[in-house]
Amino acid sequence: MKTLISELKTSLVLTFAFVVLLCGAYPLAVWAGAQILFPAKANGSLLVGPDGAVRGSALLAQNFSSDRYFQPRPSAAGTGFDATSSGGTNLGPTSQKLADNIKAAVAAYRATNGLKETAPVPADAVTSSGSGLDPHISLANAGLQAPRVARARGLPLARVQESIDENTAGRDLGALGEPGVNVLLLNAALDRISRGK
């Protein structure tokens, strides 16, 4: 009986110690370290507008429909760009529905951006990402949208291209993936230019 009580006491003490360590001290240390080392990223990479309101996160795509804005990749997340329902289309390469969706997206992209019917369209302009929330588009996609955005904003094309260059993220670790343009950051930069700031 004495052994059982001793073992129960040891088990309870260890359980309490691990609860304090793993449910209190460790998460607190990770949170504090993140706040000190990279506070913006630790708090969601939020983009705050001139009025102090949060406009979005640089980590998540959101829909822009006006010609004044660059448009992100299509989204299959929920009803589109729904962070609570992240996911792709789950349609395979032999799916007729996928082929039809892409064909319609190519036609819409060409019409929106004033391209010829035979103009090549970047894949990221007509296919959704695996999460449906990818905030980046390719340089080719941004380049094809630039004339439309410049016209709609009344800005020189060279100034819009300069803003694309300023908001281009390089390859991860210098070698992985392709350079991309964060649509939310680019559109926010263009809004600042249009306001004269």
C-alpha positions as CSV (number, residue, x, y, z in Angstrom):
1,M,0.0,0.0,0.0
2,K,2.8,2.3,0.9
3,T,4.4,1.7,-2.5
4,L,1.2,2.5,-4.4
5,I,0.8,5.8,-2.6
6,S,4.4,6.6,-3.2
7,E,4.0,5.9,-6.9
8,L,0.8,7.9,-7.2
9,K,2.5,10.8,-5.5
10,T,5.5,10.6,-7.9
11,S,3.1,10.4,-10.9
12,L,1.1,13.4,-9.8
13,V,4.2,15.5,-9.1
14,L,5.7,14.6,-12.5
15,T,2.4,15.3,-14.2
16,F,2.1,18.7,-12.6
17,A,5.8,19.5,-13.4
18,F,5.3,18.6,-17.1
19,V,2.0,20.6,-17.2
20,V,3.8,23.7,-15.9
21,L,6.8,23.1,-18.2
22,L,5.0,22.1,-21.5
23,C,1.7,24.0,-21.1
24,G,3.1,27.1,-19.5
25,A,6.9,27.8,-19.6
26,Y,7.6,26.4,-23.1
27,P,4.8,28.2,-24.9
28,L,5.6,31.4,-23.1
29,A,9.3,31.1,-24.1
30,V,8.3,30.5,-27.7
31,W,5.9,33.4,-27.7
32,A,8.4,35.8,-26.1
33,G,11.2,34.7,-28.4
34,A,9.0,35.3,-31.5
35,Q,7.9,38.7,-30.2
36,I,11.5,39.8,-29.7
37,L,13.0,38.3,-32.8
38,F,10.3,38.9,-35.4
39,P,7.3,40.6,-33.9
40,A,5.5,41.5,-37.3
41,K,5.6,37.9,-38.5
42,A,4.7,36.5,-35.0
43,N,1.6,38.7,-35.1
44,G,0.3,37.6,-38.5
45,S,2.2,39.9,-40.9
46,L,-0.7,42.3,-40.7
47,L,-1.0,45.2,-43.1
48,V,-2.5,48.3,-41.5
49,G,-4.0,51.0,-43.6
50,P,-3.5,54.8,-43.1
51,D,-6.6,54.9,-41.0
52,G,-5.2,52.4,-38.6
53,A,-7.5,49.6,-39.7
54,V,-6.1,46.1,-40.5
55,R,-6.4,45.6,-44.3
56,G,-5.2,42.0,-44.3
57,S,-2.3,39.7,-43.8
58,A,0.7,39.5,-46.2
59,L,0.5,35.7,-45.7
60,L,-3.0,35.3,-47.1
61,A,-4.5,36.2,-50.5
62,Q,-7.7,38.2,-50.8
63,N,-9.9,39.0,-53.7
64,F,-9.4,42.2,-55.7
65,S,-11.9,42.7,-58.5
66,S,-11.3,46.4,-59.6
67,D,-9.2,47.1,-62.6
68,R,-7.1,49.4,-60.3
69,Y,-5.7,46.3,-58.5
70,F,-3.6,43.4,-59.4
71,Q,-5.6,40.2,-59.0
72,P,-4.3,37.1,-57.2
73,R,-4.4,33.5,-58.2
74,P,-7.9,32.0,-58.4
75,S,-9.0,30.5,-55.1
76,A,-10.9,27.2,-54.4
77,A,-10.9,27.9,-50.6
78,G,-14.5,27.8,-49.6
79,T,-16.4,30.4,-51.7
80,G,-13.0,31.9,-52.5
81,F,-10.2,33.2,-50.3
82,D,-11.9,31.7,-47.2
83,A,-9.1,31.2,-44.6
84,T,-11.4,28.9,-42.6
85,S,-11.8,26.6,-45.6
86,S,-8.3,26.4,-47.1
87,G,-7.8,23.9,-49.8
88,G,-7.5,23.2,-53.5
89,T,-10.0,22.0,-56.1
90,N,-9.0,18.3,-55.7
91,L,-9.6,17.9,-59.4
92,G,-7.1,15.6,-61.2
93,P,-5.3,16.3,-64.5
94,T,-7.8,14.1,-66.4
95,S,-10.8,16.0,-65.0
96,Q,-13.1,17.5,-67.7
97,K,-14.4,20.0,-65.1
98,L,-10.8,21.2,-64.4
99,A,-10.2,21.6,-68.1
100,D,-13.4,23.5,-68.6
101,N,-12.6,25.7,-65.5
102,I,-9.1,26.5,-66.8
103,K,-10.4,27.2,-70.3
104,A,-13.0,29.7,-68.9
105,A,-10.4,31.3,-66.7
106,V,-8.0,31.7,-69.6
107,A,-10.7,33.5,-71.6
108,A,-11.6,35.7,-68.7
109,Y,-8.0,36.6,-67.9
110,R,-7.3,37.5,-71.6
111,A,-10.5,39.7,-71.7
112,T,-9.8,41.4,-68.4
113,N,-6.2,42.2,-69.4
114,G,-6.8,43.1,-73.0
115,L,-4.7,40.2,-74.4
116,K,-5.1,38.6,-77.8
117,E,-6.9,35.3,-78.0
118,T,-3.7,33.5,-78.7
119,A,-1.6,35.2,-76.0
120,P,0.0,32.8,-73.6
121,V,-1.3,33.0,-70.1
122,P,0.8,32.1,-67.0
123,A,-0.4,28.9,-65.2
124,D,-0.7,30.7,-61.9
125,A,-3.2,33.1,-63.4
126,V,-5.8,30.4,-64.1
127,T,-5.1,27.7,-61.5
128,S,-5.6,27.8,-57.8
129,S,-2.8,27.0,-55.3
130,G,-3.0,24.0,-53.0
131,S,-4.2,26.2,-50.2
132,G,-6.3,28.6,-52.3
133,L,-4.7,31.4,-50.2
134,D,-1.3,31.9,-51.8
135,P,-0.6,35.6,-51.7
136,H,2.0,35.6,-54.5
137,I,1.7,35.7,-58.3
138,S,4.5,35.1,-60.8
139,L,6.4,37.9,-62.4
140,A,4.9,37.0,-65.8
141,N,1.4,37.2,-64.3
142,A,2.2,40.6,-62.8
143,G,3.7,41.8,-66.0
144,L,0.6,41.0,-68.0
145,Q,-1.7,42.8,-65.5
146,A,0.5,45.9,-65.3
147,P,-0.8,47.7,-68.3
148,R,-4.4,47.3,-67.1
149,V,-3.6,48.6,-63.7
150,A,-1.5,51.5,-65.0
151,R,-4.4,52.6,-67.3
152,A,-7.0,52.3,-64.5
153,R,-4.9,54.3,-62.1
154,G,-3.6,56.8,-64.6
155,L,0.0,56.0,-63.8
156,P,2.9,55.5,-66.1
157,L,3.5,51.8,-66.9
158,A,7.1,52.3,-65.8
159,R,6.0,53.4,-62.3
160,V,3.8,50.4,-62.0
161,Q,6.6,48.1,-63.1
162,E,8.9,49.8,-60.6
163,S,6.4,49.0,-57.9
164,I,6.3,45.3,-59.0
165,D,10.1,45.2,-58.8
166,E,10.0,46.7,-55.3
167,N,7.4,44.1,-54.1
168,T,9.1,41.0,-55.7
169,A,10.2,38.4,-53.2
170,G,13.2,36.4,-54.3
171,R,13.7,32.6,-54.2
172,D,13.4,31.0,-50.8
173,L,16.9,30.4,-49.3
174,G,18.2,31.9,-52.5
175,A,17.6,28.8,-54.6
176,L,14.2,27.3,-54.0
177,G,11.1,28.1,-56.0
178,E,10.6,31.1,-58.3
179,P,10.5,34.8,-57.5
180,G,6.9,36.1,-56.8
181,V,5.0,39.2,-56.2
182,N,2.9,39.6,-53.1
183,V,-0.4,41.0,-54.4
184,L,-1.6,42.6,-51.2
185,L,1.6,44.4,-50.6
186,L,1.8,45.5,-54.3
187,N,-1.8,46.8,-54.3
188,A,-1.1,48.7,-51.0
189,A,2.0,50.3,-52.4
190,L,0.0,51.4,-55.5
191,D,-2.6,52.9,-53.2
192,R,0.1,54.9,-51.5
193,I,1.4,56.1,-54.8
194,S,-2.1,57.1,-56.0
195,R,-2.6,59.0,-52.7
196,G,0.7,60.8,-53.3
197,K,2.5,59.3,-50.3
